[in-house]
């Protein structure tokens, strides 16, 4: 039996880690399988998606990425430090995402990166900006996608049965 390979119209499940090239530190990882229909939606950076082409289940690949090519160079004007008393309490925890809007109505996500007794620092750069990373992907499953999965862009999972929960009434939305 030949293994199916990743190509357009295939349902793929994989896990991955993003590893800092210089330090070897794992920056982020997806432990639970991520499912998508190849060629229907782009769930990862284009160079990573291109490297998945032709791979099959049980393969592990590593894709080096210069994040400056994906996100542009780091912009220090997007790093803002303010006195802690000027920052609402809900924005004083490292890792908190803050959606900000400029005068033109454009929004940008900032991340709280530092908090001390006197100040809070937020950063609007992508956290991978300025880094060279390695995407380490493990392909778990490759199969033909159903028509429903192609239309949806991934695996269709039934939601919870709320009727089985006492006191919950489902109301149809028209």
N, C-alpha and C positions, 0 to 999 in steps of 0.2 A: 504494500500500500504506500503510495507516494504522499508525502506531506504537502499540505496546501501552503502556498506562499502568499505573502502580503502583496496585494494589488488592488486596484480600484474595485469596489463592490464586495470586498471581504470584510467580515466582522472580525475585529482584532481585540484581544485583551492583553494588557501588559502592565508591568510595574516598572518604576524607574527611580533613580536617584540622580540628583545633581550634585556633583563633587567639585570643590574648588581645586583647580589644577595645581596651584602652588603649594597649598597646605595639605591637600588630601582630605580636608574636612567635608563631611556630608552637609550640604546647605539645605537641602529639602529632599524628601522622599515620599513616594506614593506606595503605601503598603497594600492597600486593597486594589484589586485589579481595576484598571481604567479601561472601559470598553468604548469602541467607536467603530464607524464604518469608514474604511480607508477610501480616500478620494471624495468623500461626501462632506466631511468637516475636518478642519485642521485643528487638532487639539494641542499640538506642540509646535515649536519653531519649524519653519520650512526646511532648514537643513536636516533636522532630526527626522521629519516625516520622509524626506527623500532617502535617507539611509535605511529606513524601515522597508522600503520597496524590495521585494524578492526574498525577504527573510521568512522563516517559518517558526512554528511553536518550538519551544525549548532552546531557542538561540538567544544568546546574550551579546549585545553589541555596545560599543562605547563610541560616542560621537563627541569629538572636541568642538567647542563653540567659543568664539571670541564674542562676548556679549556686547562689546562696543559696536559690532556690526549689526546686532539686533536692536539695541536700545540707544545707540549713539554714545558719544562721550559723556562722562559725568559732568553735570552742570552745578557748580557750587552755589549759583544764585538760587537754587531750589532747596538749599539748606538754610533753615531759619531757627535761630535761638532767641527765646524771649524769657523774661523774668517769670518765674513760676506763678506769681500772683496774678499775672495777666492771662493765664491759661486756665480754662474751666477744668474742674477736678476730673471729669470723665476723660480728659485727654492727657492725663499725667502718668500713664503706664506705658512702658516700652512695649512696642508691638501694636499699639492702638492705631488703626487706620482712620484718617481724617479726610473727608471729601471737602475740598475747598473750591470756591468759585471766584473767577476774576471779574473785572468790570465789564467784559464782553459776554459774560454768561457761560464761559467755558469752564468745565470742571476738571480737577486733577486730584488724584489720590496722593496723600502724604502719609508717611509712617513716622510715629514717634520712635526715635532712635536713642535718645538719652534723656534721663531725668536725674537731677540732683537736688539738693536742698534749695538752690537759688534759681535754677533755670530748667527749661524744657527745650529739646532740640527736635525738630521735625525735618524730614527729608522727602522731597518729591521725586528723587531719582529712583529708577527701578533698583531693587536691592541687588540685582546681578550686574548692574552697570559698572563698567570698569574691570570686570573680572574675566578670566578665562576659566571655563568650566568644562566638565566632562559629563554628558548625559549617559548614564549606564542603564540600558533598557533590557528587560527580560521579557521576551515574547512568550505568553502563556497559552494562547489559543488563536488559531486562524481557521475560519470556516466561511462558507458562503453566507452572506447577509440575507435576511428575509426582506421582502418588499417593504414591510412595516419598518424594519430597522433602517433601511436606506432612506425612507421618507423622514424618519425621526432623527437620523444621524447616529444612532447607537442602540444599545439594548433597551427594550421596553420592559420595564419592571412594574408589576402591579403594585399599587399603593396599599396601605393598610386597610383592613376591613373595619371601618369605623362603626358599622352597624352592630358589630359584635361587642362594642364597648358600651356599657350601660350609661345612659344619660346623654349619648351623642346622637344627634339627628342630622342626617345628611340632607341638604337642600339642593335640588337640582338648579344649575345655573343655566339660564336661557340666553 
